[in-house]
Amino acid sequence: MILVTGATGMVGGHVLRQLTGQSAPVRALVRSEEKGDTLRGYDCELAVGSYEDAGSLDGALQGIDHVLLISPANEHMAQQEGSLVDAAVRAGSSPHIVKLAAAGVDAPGETDVNFLAQHRRVVEHLREAGLPTTVLAPNGFMQSFRRPPPDPMRARSARRPSSWRSAGTPARSPAGASRPPSSATTAAAGRTRSRPL
């Protein structure tokens, strides 16, 4: 069974639709019954819980083989996602974690970009936990634009690979996360590359 966190968000919602459309066994982690109501019509189990409630994470992870790990981009992201990683370790079943990060998460050196530093802390926590892991690291999602990207972005993309994706694109990866357990995955120019963690 696959646990989808962030199932009511943009990427998690696309992944949930893709997986349930393929009749994959899915459990969606939602923060409240009300949030769960927005998922009516999808053939999935619901687990009400939060990153701050260890007991709810323990329950949500029972019988789970794969986890899509997404959380809101905020100053608590590393702590929140770290709580799920800790719960996965406690579960003892070593589920394969598919972590949605951002481009640059695997770049060498320090960063003063808090968002990126948060993702790096989670990836490091996953490494230390020894869980099978895949890291998806797109630049962003085209759905974030209300209009087509500005001309300078298109010109820049023509000169250098970019990993701007449709939010539905990662939906093909988590369920079949067939990458070796010790790989990190980054998307670039529409291709996926893997390298050892």
Backbone bond lengths (Angstrom), bond angles and torsions (degrees), N, CA, C in turn:
res aa  C-N    CA-C-N  psi(-1)  N-CA   C-N-CA  omega(-1)  CA-C   N-CA-C  phi
1 M - - - 1.444 - - 1.529 108.68 -
2 I 1.335 115.72 149.22 1.459 122.78 -177.48 1.522 109.34 -110.98
3 L 1.332 117.11 128.24 1.456 121.84 174.14 1.525 108.20 -96.54
4 V 1.338 116.27 124.31 1.461 121.38 177.50 1.520 107.82 -108.30
5 T 1.330 116.38 114.27 1.462 120.54 172.70 1.520 106.08 -90.42
6 G 1.307 117.46 157.28 1.468 119.33 -177.69 1.514 112.23 66.93
7 A 1.324 117.19 26.75 1.468 121.75 -173.30 1.523 113.49 -66.48
8 T 1.322 118.08 -19.50 1.461 119.90 178.74 1.527 111.46 -97.11
9 G 1.330 117.31 2.76 1.464 121.64 178.81 1.519 111.59 -92.96
10 M 1.325 115.85 -176.17 1.466 121.24 -175.50 1.533 111.80 -62.94
11 V 1.320 118.35 -58.74 1.463 120.49 -176.78 1.522 111.06 -71.66
12 G 1.334 116.76 -48.67 1.461 120.08 179.82 1.522 111.97 -57.98
13 G 1.327 116.85 -38.59 1.469 120.83 178.07 1.514 112.11 -63.93
14 H 1.343 116.89 -41.91 1.468 120.34 176.66 1.520 110.65 -63.22
15 V 1.324 116.41 -43.34 1.463 120.08 -179.97 1.530 110.23 -63.58
16 L 1.321 116.56 -44.23 1.464 120.59 179.63 1.528 111.02 -59.32
17 R 1.330 117.06 -45.69 1.472 120.37 178.47 1.522 111.21 -60.93
18 Q 1.324 116.72 -43.06 1.467 120.86 -179.71 1.529 110.79 -63.46
19 L 1.318 116.59 -46.56 1.464 120.18 -177.03 1.529 112.01 -67.55
20 T 1.325 116.84 -45.64 1.471 118.62 -179.68 1.518 110.70 -67.91
21 G 1.332 117.08 -30.26 1.465 120.71 175.72 1.519 112.19 -65.41
22 Q 1.322 116.35 -23.46 1.469 121.82 177.96 1.532 111.45 -99.42
23 S 1.323 115.79 10.25 1.472 122.59 179.70 1.525 112.71 59.57
24 A 1.319 117.47 29.64 1.460 120.84 176.16 1.525 108.65 -74.74
25 P 1.336 118.07 145.21 1.465 119.83 176.85 1.532 110.00 -72.90
26 V 1.334 116.29 116.77 1.459 121.64 -172.58 1.522 110.74 -130.65
27 R 1.329 114.53 142.68 1.469 122.11 170.22 1.526 106.51 -123.81
28 A 1.319 116.37 130.01 1.467 121.26 179.85 1.522 108.96 -103.19
29 L 1.327 116.27 128.39 1.459 121.35 175.15 1.523 107.58 -88.89
30 V 1.331 116.03 119.83 1.467 121.90 179.76 1.517 108.73 -125.67
31 R 1.344 116.46 152.62 1.462 120.71 -176.39 1.518 114.17 -77.03
32 S 1.326 117.35 -21.95 1.463 119.72 -177.73 1.522 110.12 -155.44
33 E 1.329 115.41 164.32 1.462 120.75 175.66 1.528 109.93 -58.61
34 E 1.353 116.05 -38.31 1.466 120.23 -179.59 1.524 110.84 -62.06
35 K 1.328 116.57 -42.96 1.466 120.01 176.60 1.528 109.86 -62.74
36 G 1.326 116.18 -39.32 1.457 120.62 178.20 1.519 112.64 -62.53
37 D 1.335 116.88 -31.75 1.466 120.75 178.42 1.521 111.62 -59.13
38 T 1.341 117.11 -29.59 1.468 119.80 -179.19 1.528 111.71 -70.14
39 L 1.325 117.17 -11.85 1.465 120.92 -178.71 1.531 112.47 -101.59
40 R 1.323 116.36 9.65 1.473 118.74 177.22 1.519 109.50 -57.60
41 G 1.298 115.08 142.19 1.457 119.71 -179.75 1.522 112.62 97.99
42 Y 1.331 116.95 -16.42 1.460 119.62 175.84 1.515 108.37 -91.99
43 D 1.313 116.10 139.19 1.459 120.75 179.88 1.525 108.55 -83.91
44 C 1.344 114.71 79.64 1.460 119.12 -179.91 1.519 109.31 -148.74
45 E 1.321 115.00 157.37 1.458 120.83 172.60 1.521 108.28 -81.54
46 L 1.313 116.39 153.79 1.458 121.12 174.69 1.520 109.37 -114.55
47 A 1.315 115.66 140.19 1.459 121.88 172.73 1.527 105.79 -125.58
48 V 1.321 116.56 118.17 1.462 120.41 178.69 1.520 107.39 -88.24
49 G 1.335 115.27 126.20 1.451 119.16 -179.31 1.511 110.84 -177.59
50 S 1.319 114.32 -178.07 1.463 119.17 178.95 1.523 109.32 -148.01
51 Y 1.308 115.03 162.62 1.458 120.40 178.33 1.528 111.31 -63.60
52 E 1.332 117.00 -23.33 1.466 120.92 -178.02 1.532 112.73 -85.10
53 D 1.322 117.93 -8.42 1.463 122.75 -177.25 1.529 109.59 -112.79
54 A 1.333 116.44 94.66 1.466 121.56 -176.06 1.523 112.37 -56.74
55 G 1.335 117.17 -39.39 1.467 120.30 179.61 1.522 112.34 -61.84
56 S 1.337 116.47 -39.24 1.470 119.33 179.74 1.529 110.41 -68.36
57 L 1.325 117.63 -34.48 1.462 120.59 177.82 1.526 110.54 -69.46
58 D 1.331 116.28 -40.14 1.465 119.99 177.14 1.526 110.30 -58.37
59 G 1.322 116.58 -45.11 1.463 120.78 178.98 1.517 112.05 -65.65
60 A 1.321 116.86 -42.60 1.468 120.96 -178.78 1.521 111.88 -63.33
61 L 1.336 117.57 -29.21 1.464 121.68 -176.26 1.530 113.66 -87.52
62 Q 1.314 118.55 -5.66 1.469 120.17 179.77 1.525 110.26 -62.91
63 G 1.332 116.02 123.95 1.462 121.32 178.18 1.517 114.66 77.66
64 I 1.318 117.61 13.95 1.471 121.86 -176.95 1.531 110.84 -94.04
65 D 1.350 115.28 134.68 1.463 121.85 177.30 1.526 112.66 -103.07
66 H 1.350 116.41 -30.31 1.463 122.82 -178.40 1.521 108.78 -135.46
67 V 1.332 116.20 147.06 1.468 121.79 177.49 1.523 108.43 -131.67
68 L 1.342 116.55 130.03 1.457 120.72 168.08 1.520 105.31 -94.74
69 L 1.323 116.83 114.56 1.463 123.00 -173.55 1.524 110.54 -101.17
70 I 1.333 115.33 106.08 1.463 123.13 178.69 1.520 106.98 -135.24
71 S 1.315 116.67 139.13 1.464 119.58 172.45 1.518 108.29 -143.54
72 P 1.318 116.95 164.86 1.464 119.10 178.43 1.532 110.58 -60.81
73 A 1.320 115.38 145.28 1.465 120.32 176.83 1.524 108.40 -77.58
74 N 1.320 115.76 100.17 1.462 120.58 177.87 1.525 108.79 -147.75
75 E 1.328 115.99 178.96 1.462 119.93 -176.44 1.524 113.43 -69.61
76 H 1.337 117.42 -7.78 1.465 121.27 -179.93 1.530 112.99 -106.37
77 M 1.329 117.39 6.10 1.459 121.37 -173.53 1.534 112.20 -55.27
78 A 1.317 119.07 -47.83 1.467 121.12 -177.62 1.524 110.86 -63.11
79 Q 1.318 116.98 -41.11 1.460 120.44 178.87 1.534 110.51 -67.04
80 Q 1.334 117.01 -43.44 1.458 120.42 -179.20 1.520 111.37 -63.98
81 E 1.320 116.42 -52.14 1.457 119.16 -179.21 1.526 111.21 -66.70
82 G 1.328 116.84 -32.13 1.464 120.48 175.77 1.518 111.65 -61.74
83 S 1.322 116.77 -33.75 1.469 120.63 176.92 1.522 111.04 -62.62
84 L 1.330 116.67 -39.49 1.460 119.18 178.48 1.527 110.29 -69.61
85 V 1.315 117.29 -39.02 1.471 120.61 177.37 1.529 109.43 -60.61
86 D 1.327 117.18 -44.56 1.464 120.61 178.52 1.530 111.04 -61.79
87 A 1.331 116.79 -39.70 1.470 120.28 178.56 1.523 110.39 -66.36
88 A 1.327 117.45 -36.70 1.468 120.56 177.91 1.524 110.77 -64.44
89 V 1.322 116.59 -37.54 1.474 120.24 176.82 1.529 109.30 -65.95
90 R 1.336 116.43 -44.52 1.474 120.08 179.06 1.527 111.49 -61.42
91 A 1.339 117.37 -32.34 1.467 121.18 -178.77 1.523 110.91 -62.27
92 G 1.334 116.58 -28.41 1.463 119.86 176.21 1.513 114.90 77.34
93 S 1.325 118.33 -5.37 1.464 120.40 -177.19 1.524 112.59 -95.28
94 S 1.328 118.12 -2.04 1.462 123.93 179.61 1.523 113.46 48.97
95 P 1.346 117.49 60.36 1.466 118.35 178.01 1.526 110.76 -64.49
96 H 1.319 115.59 149.28 1.466 121.43 176.89 1.530 107.16 -75.53
97 I 1.331 116.70 120.93 1.458 121.66 -178.58 1.524 108.71 -97.94
98 V 1.330 116.51 125.69 1.455 122.76 173.42 1.524 105.67 -106.41
99 K 1.331 116.27 107.49 1.463 123.41 -174.42 1.514 109.74 -97.42
100 L 1.332 117.13 122.83 1.456 120.73 173.27 1.517 107.68 -85.38
101 A 1.329 116.10 114.79 1.464 121.80 -178.83 1.527 108.49 -116.11
102 A 1.299 116.83 -140.38 1.458 122.14 179.94 1.525 109.24 -148.08
103 A 1.316 115.44 154.91 1.465 120.49 177.46 1.526 108.81 -54.60
104 G 1.316 115.71 136.13 1.460 121.26 -179.96 1.517 113.26 98.83
105 V 1.336 116.81 -5.77 1.457 119.64 -178.41 1.529 111.31 -61.35
106 D 1.326 116.59 -28.07 1.463 119.88 -178.36 1.523 112.77 -104.93
107 A 1.333 117.32 10.85 1.463 120.69 179.02 1.535 109.81 -70.45
108 P 1.324 116.83 144.91 1.470 119.15 179.42 1.528 111.42 -70.47
109 G 1.310 115.50 156.00 1.464 120.98 174.83 1.519 113.49 89.31
110 E 1.311 113.53 171.14 1.462 121.35 -179.98 1.517 110.23 -78.70
111 T 1.328 116.14 162.32 1.459 121.03 175.54 1.520 109.31 -134.58
112 D 1.331 116.41 145.11 1.458 118.36 173.36 1.523 110.20 -101.84
113 V 1.328 117.05 11.28 1.459 121.73 175.84 1.529 106.57 -89.15
114 N 1.332 116.67 107.12 1.463 121.74 -174.16 1.530 112.24 -55.77
115 F 1.318 116.69 -42.81 1.459 121.91 -179.95 1.530 110.78 -55.38
116 L 1.328 116.29 -46.28 1.456 121.49 -179.95 1.528 111.13 -70.37
117 A 1.327 116.84 -39.91 1.471 120.75 177.91 1.528 110.27 -60.68
118 Q 1.331 117.10 -39.09 1.472 121.16 178.24 1.531 110.03 -61.08
119 H 1.341 116.69 -47.51 1.471 120.24 179.00 1.526 110.58 -60.86
120 R 1.321 117.21 -41.82 1.465 120.42 -179.65 1.522 111.46 -62.25
121 R 1.320 117.42 -38.44 1.474 120.31 178.27 1.525 110.84 -63.38
122 V 1.332 116.63 -40.12 1.470 119.61 179.60 1.526 110.15 -66.94
123 V 1.327 117.08 -44.82 1.468 120.13 179.51 1.532 110.03 -60.68
124 E 1.316 117.45 -41.63 1.467 120.88 177.27 1.534 110.92 -63.45
125 H 1.320 116.64 -40.85 1.469 121.21 178.28 1.531 110.04 -62.04
126 L 1.330 116.91 -41.38 1.467 120.76 177.39 1.524 110.50 -62.52
127 R 1.323 116.82 -42.52 1.473 121.07 177.49 1.520 110.72 -57.83
128 E 1.341 114.58 -50.26 1.467 119.84 -177.85 1.526 111.94 -63.95
129 A 1.334 116.83 -31.95 1.466 120.58 -179.57 1.525 111.80 -73.45
130 G 1.328 117.03 -20.76 1.461 120.68 178.81 1.519 113.96 74.86
131 L 1.317 117.21 18.78 1.463 120.21 179.16 1.525 110.54 -81.87
132 P 1.342 117.35 146.89 1.467 119.13 173.25 1.533 107.97 -59.77
133 T 1.324 116.67 131.73 1.463 120.73 -171.08 1.517 112.47 -140.70
134 T 1.317 115.61 141.25 1.459 123.13 167.60 1.519 105.95 -126.57
135 V 1.330 116.60 132.87 1.464 121.19 179.09 1.523 108.17 -112.68
136 L 1.328 116.42 121.16 1.462 122.07 175.16 1.521 106.64 -97.88
137 A 1.332 117.19 129.22 1.460 119.77 -173.64 1.531 112.26 -134.78
138 P 1.318 117.52 70.40 1.467 119.71 177.28 1.528 111.25 -77.42
139 N 1.337 116.44 161.24 1.467 120.56 172.88 1.523 109.50 -67.26
140 G 1.302 117.00 -37.94 1.463 121.52 -176.90 1.513 109.14 172.72
141 F 1.309 115.95 -167.08 1.457 121.44 -176.55 1.518 110.46 -128.19
142 M 1.315 115.50 136.71 1.457 120.81 -177.13 1.536 111.63 -60.44
143 Q 1.324 118.22 -26.59 1.456 120.92 179.22 1.528 111.65 -64.99
144 S 1.324 117.40 -14.10 1.458 120.66 178.55 1.523 111.80 -72.57
145 F 1.321 116.76 -16.85 1.465 121.24 178.89 1.518 109.63 -93.41
146 R 1.299 117.06 134.93 1.475 120.04 173.89 1.528 109.73 -80.34
147 R 1.332 116.93 -24.32 1.465 122.88 177.44 1.521 107.07 -130.23
148 P 1.332 116.35 174.91 1.477 117.54 177.09 1.527 110.29 -58.17
149 P 1.332 117.20 154.22 1.461 120.17 179.54 1.522 110.99 -58.00
150 P 1.317 117.68 149.52 1.459 120.27 179.39 1.529 111.21 -62.91
151 D 1.342 115.81 155.37 1.465 121.31 -178.06 1.524 114.23 -52.50
152 P 1.354 119.93 -42.40 1.475 118.19 179.93 1.524 112.51 -58.35
153 M 1.339 117.34 -34.65 1.460 119.02 179.51 1.523 110.20 -67.86
154 R 1.339 116.40 -41.10 1.462 119.01 178.92 1.526 109.94 -64.29
155 A 1.323 117.13 -41.21 1.463 120.62 179.86 1.520 110.34 -64.21
156 R 1.317 116.43 -42.50 1.464 120.59 179.08 1.523 110.61 -63.15
157 S 1.338 117.18 -40.83 1.466 120.98 -179.66 1.515 110.92 -63.26
158 A 1.323 116.33 -32.32 1.456 119.30 -179.44 1.530 110.45 -68.71
159 R 1.335 117.49 -28.79 1.459 121.35 -178.97 1.519 112.48 -85.18
160 R 1.320 116.95 -30.81 1.453 120.81 -173.73 1.521 110.60 -141.89
161 P 1.305 117.11 146.95 1.467 119.25 179.07 1.526 111.55 -58.71
162 S 1.287 114.82 145.09 1.461 121.78 177.60 1.513 107.99 -134.42
163 S 1.310 116.51 155.03 1.458 118.17 179.55 1.523 111.23 -120.04
164 W 1.325 117.44 33.16 1.463 119.16 172.16 1.512 106.33 -64.42
165 R 1.324 115.79 127.36 1.458 121.79 -172.86 1.512 111.04 -125.64
166 S 1.317 115.51 163.29 1.453 120.34 166.75 1.521 105.72 -78.72
167 A 1.322 117.53 142.68 1.466 119.96 -179.36 1.519 111.49 -59.74
168 G 1.316 118.17 -22.98 1.458 121.43 178.78 1.507 113.27 -78.28
169 T 1.324 118.71 -17.29 1.460 122.05 -176.95 1.521 113.01 -61.78
170 P 1.360 120.15 -45.96 1.462 118.29 -179.48 1.518 113.30 -64.78
171 A 1.336 116.73 -14.21 1.454 119.68 -177.79 1.519 111.49 -61.00
172 R 1.317 117.35 -23.01 1.453 119.38 179.38 1.524 111.66 -78.63
173 S 1.323 118.42 -20.08 1.455 120.78 -172.76 1.520 116.02 -87.65
174 P 1.357 120.76 -49.45 1.457 119.16 -170.13 1.518 115.49 -58.12
175 A 1.323 118.28 -43.86 1.462 119.28 -175.58 1.512 110.77 -65.03
176 G 1.303 115.74 -40.94 1.447 119.22 -177.35 1.507 111.86 -100.70
177 A 1.295 117.62 23.16 1.459 122.02 -176.03 1.510 109.62 -44.57
178 S 1.305 114.50 76.94 1.458 119.46 -173.38 1.518 111.84 -91.23
179 R 1.299 116.76 10.18 1.457 120.09 175.96 1.530 108.57 -66.61
180 P 1.313 117.16 153.31 1.465 118.44 175.29 1.529 109.24 -57.20
181 P 1.311 118.69 144.05 1.455 121.00 -177.06 1.514 114.60 -54.07
182 S 1.306 118.91 -26.29 1.462 119.78 -177.18 1.520 111.55 -102.70
183 S 1.333 117.03 40.36 1.460 117.91 -179.50 1.509 111.09 -120.28
184 A 1.323 114.74 152.12 1.459 121.32 171.15 1.512 105.51 -110.00
185 T 1.297 116.96 142.30 1.452 120.80 -175.96 1.507 109.41 -120.14
186 T 1.320 116.24 132.33 1.452 120.85 173.64 1.513 107.81 -128.21
187 A 1.318 115.49 144.86 1.456 119.51 179.22 1.513 108.76 -100.64
188 A 1.310 116.16 135.65 1.463 119.91 177.66 1.519 108.77 -147.41
189 A 1.323 115.13 130.76 1.459 121.90 176.75 1.513 112.02 50.77
190 G 1.332 116.31 41.26 1.454 120.69 176.35 1.513 114.42 77.68
191 R 1.304 118.71 2.47 1.470 121.56 178.58 1.518 107.94 -113.87
192 T 1.300 115.51 163.18 1.454 119.90 176.47 1.518 108.07 -116.29
193 R 1.326 116.00 131.90 1.460 121.13 177.93 1.510 108.25 -116.74
194 S 1.312 115.91 146.51 1.450 120.79 176.29 1.511 108.95 -121.57
195 R 1.302 115.51 148.55 1.456 120.64 174.14 1.511 107.67 -150.71
196 P 1.317 118.74 154.00 1.464 121.19 -179.43 1.527 110.86 -59.59
197 L 1.331 115.82 145.77 1.469 120.75 176.64 1.508 111.18 -71.60
